Amino acid sequence: MDIMHPAAVIGTNAWGSETYGKLVRGSYVDESTIRESVELAKKKDLLIFDLAQDYGFGKAQKMIGEFGTDDIILSSKFTPMKGYKPGQVRKSLEKDLSDFQREYVDIYWLHLPADIEENLGETIELCREGKIRHIGVSNFNLDECKKSKEILDKAGIPLYGVQNHYSLIARDWEKNGVVYWCKENGISFWAWAVLEEGMLTDPRVKTPRSIMKILFNRKKRKLHSLYVLMNKIGKRHEITIPQVAMSFVSSKGIVPICGCRKPYQVEQLYEATNVKLSDKEIRLLEEEADRLNVKILGADMFRFAVRKK
Ligand SMILES: NC(=O)c1ccc[n+]([C@@H]2O[C@H](COP(=O)([O-])OP(=O)(O)OC[C@H]3O[C@@H](n4cnc5c(N)ncnc54)[C@H](OP(=O)(O)O)[C@@H]3O)[C@@H](O)[C@H]2O)c1
């Protein structure tokens, strides 16, 4: 698998915690089912797992460490929530490595654009020590991406990627030039929440109630005509509505990160990213999404958490 051009990435946000699963997703998925999903992902060459210390209320990273990480690619993050303190990235990475039972992380993202010089400076040091293989930034706007690239270029380390929120109904990072800038510069663009946390799934399939679903249900009704179009396009390619949302992203050369905790979800992600939607299908989907203009997760929704200096 080419780390620069993965077909898709497995999201682990909802792994491990019973409370998180039930509250946010409406159901809990046990460890053996998640383990089965990991094994299937490996068979399908979907080797990258996207993690962060808070995923599954702190359980996801430990879980993957216990499963064994010899034959997979780990993507993990430093989340700067407080004022900068020297050594904070190192300390956080040490915790990650202990969770992963590993000596290094393959891809390490600065999760928010706070104290960029200081946090990237430490990340560069850790990369030189071999504890990090590739460096990326997440939830960064275009100016912040450019600034990060400059810092990394000076250190002789390429910016691996940008990981921002992007989906069929949230294409702001494309409209404001970040996706184009990444392509121009050979930087990977990863889209998180391509299914909008479950909103871009088939409305006819009933799932247990959760906080997310209570928040989204009213908006789901407004997306009716988009679901009809997704269903029509999906039938042509023998894929489901959520798979059209995944395929839409991968067909545009963007890497979809999809929250998978059940084997069928891994299978569907694999199938979807092997389907290429036509330019016409992409245009029709975009036009309908823009016409409806339903916003759920803001493209820059974590801006509030970026501490000002
Ligand atoms: N960098 C960042 O700031 C950031 C922020 C958020 C997320 N992320 C990353 O992005 C990943 C993806 O986001 P997410 O997991 O929150 O949301 P998501 O992938 O948009 O949606 C997950 C939801 O979709 C459902 N689903 C998954 N596959 C499906 C399929 N084939 N058919 C029908 N439904 C399906 C899941 O169902 P179930 O509930 O039944 O499992 C869950 O409800 C995260 O896991 C994380 O790795 C990064």
Ligand as a Chemical Component Dictionary entry (heavy atoms), coordinates in Angstrom:
data_LIG
# 
_chem_comp.id                   LIG 
_chem_comp.type                 NON-POLYMER 
_chem_comp.pdbx_formal_charge   0 
_chem_comp.three_letter_code    LIG 
# 
loop_
_chem_comp_atom.comp_id 
_chem_comp_atom.atom_id 
_chem_comp_atom.alt_atom_id 
_chem_comp_atom.type_symbol 
_chem_comp_atom.charge 
_chem_comp_atom.model_Cartn_x 
_chem_comp_atom.model_Cartn_y 
_chem_comp_atom.model_Cartn_z 
_chem_comp_atom.pdbx_ordinal 
LIG N1  N1  N 0  -9.133  15.361 12.611 1  
LIG C1  C1  C 0  -10.255 15.588 13.238 2  
LIG O1  O1  O 0  -10.446 16.664 13.828 3  
LIG C2  C2  C 0  -11.344 14.558 13.230 4  
LIG C3  C3  C 0  -12.604 14.865 13.765 5  
LIG C4  C4  C 0  -13.592 13.877 13.729 6  
LIG C5  C5  C 0  -13.327 12.629 13.178 7  
LIG N2  N2  N 1  -12.080 12.353 12.694 8  
LIG C6  C6  C 0  -11.758 11.016 12.113 9  
LIG O2  O2  O 0  -12.714 10.733 11.117 10 
LIG C7  C7  C 0  -13.320 9.470  11.399 11 
LIG C8  C8  C 0  -14.671 9.435  10.789 12 
LIG O3  O3  O 0  -15.594 10.192 11.512 13 
LIG P1  P1  P 0  -16.741 9.521  12.375 14 
LIG O4  O4  O 0  -16.383 8.120  12.673 15 
LIG O5  O5  O -1 -16.961 10.381 13.544 16 
LIG O6  O6  O 0  -18.018 9.685  11.439 17 
LIG P2  P2  P 0  -18.440 9.155  10.008 18 
LIG O7  O7  O 0  -17.452 8.237  9.423  19 
LIG O8  O8  O 0  -18.867 10.344 9.220  20 
LIG O9  O9  O 0  -19.782 8.390  10.373 21 
LIG C9  C9  C 0  -19.813 7.273  11.211 22 
LIG C10 C10 C 0  -21.286 6.825  11.217 23 
LIG O10 O10 O 0  -21.564 6.215  9.971  24 
LIG C11 C11 C 0  -22.066 4.925  10.173 25 
LIG N3  N3  N 0  -21.532 4.055  9.127  26 
LIG C12 C12 C 0  -20.236 3.743  8.872  27 
LIG N4  N4  N 0  -20.149 2.949  7.790  28 
LIG C13 C13 C 0  -21.409 2.755  7.353  29 
LIG C14 C14 C 0  -21.978 2.033  6.282  30 
LIG N5  N5  N 0  -21.215 1.334  5.422  31 
LIG N6  N6  N 0  -23.321 2.041  6.128  32 
LIG C15 C15 C 0  -24.095 2.736  6.961  33 
LIG N7  N7  N 0  -23.621 3.459  8.005  34 
LIG C16 C16 C 0  -22.294 3.446  8.192  35 
LIG C17 C17 C 0  -21.639 4.505  11.555 36 
LIG O11 O11 O 0  -22.584 3.582  12.021 37 
LIG P3  P3  P 0  -22.477 2.839  13.446 38 
LIG O12 O12 O 0  -22.862 3.885  14.447 39 
LIG O13 O13 O 0  -23.487 1.737  13.310 40 
LIG O14 O14 O 0  -21.067 2.353  13.604 41 
LIG C18 C18 C 0  -21.641 5.832  12.289 42 
LIG O15 O15 O 0  -22.939 6.134  12.764 43 
LIG C19 C19 C 0  -13.223 9.338  12.923 44 
LIG O16 O16 O 0  -13.375 8.006  13.351 45 
LIG C20 C20 C 0  -11.829 9.898  13.150 46 
LIG O17 O17 O 0  -10.863 8.901  12.861 47 
LIG C21 C21 C 0  -11.093 13.308 12.699 48 
# 
loop_
_chem_comp_bond.comp_id 
_chem_comp_bond.atom_id_1 
_chem_comp_bond.atom_id_2 
_chem_comp_bond.value_order 
_chem_comp_bond.pdbx_ordinal 
LIG N1  C1  SING 1  
LIG C1  O1  DOUB 2  
LIG C1  C2  SING 3  
LIG C2  C3  SING 4  
LIG C2  C21 DOUB 5  
LIG C3  C4  DOUB 6  
LIG C4  C5  SING 7  
LIG C5  N2  DOUB 8  
LIG N2  C6  SING 9  
LIG N2  C21 SING 10 
LIG C6  O2  SING 11 
LIG C6  C20 SING 12 
LIG O2  C7  SING 13 
LIG C7  C8  SING 14 
LIG C7  C19 SING 15 
LIG C8  O3  SING 16 
LIG O3  P1  SING 17 
LIG P1  O4  DOUB 18 
LIG P1  O5  SING 19 
LIG P1  O6  SING 20 
LIG O6  P2  SING 21 
LIG P2  O7  DOUB 22 
LIG P2  O8  SING 23 
LIG P2  O9  SING 24 
LIG O9  C9  SING 25 
LIG C9  C10 SING 26 
LIG C10 O10 SING 27 
LIG C10 C18 SING 28 
LIG O10 C11 SING 29 
LIG C11 N3  SING 30 
LIG C11 C17 SING 31 
LIG N3  C12 SING 32 
LIG N3  C16 SING 33 
LIG C12 N4  DOUB 34 
LIG N4  C13 SING 35 
LIG C13 C14 SING 36 
LIG C13 C16 DOUB 37 
LIG C14 N5  SING 38 
LIG C14 N6  DOUB 39 
LIG N6  C15 SING 40 
LIG C15 N7  DOUB 41 
LIG N7  C16 SING 42 
LIG C17 O11 SING 43 
LIG C17 C18 SING 44 
LIG O11 P3  SING 45 
LIG P3  O12 DOUB 46 
LIG P3  O13 SING 47 
LIG P3  O14 SING 48 
LIG C18 O15 SING 49 
LIG C19 O16 SING 50 
LIG C19 C20 SING 51 
LIG C20 O17 SING 52 
# 
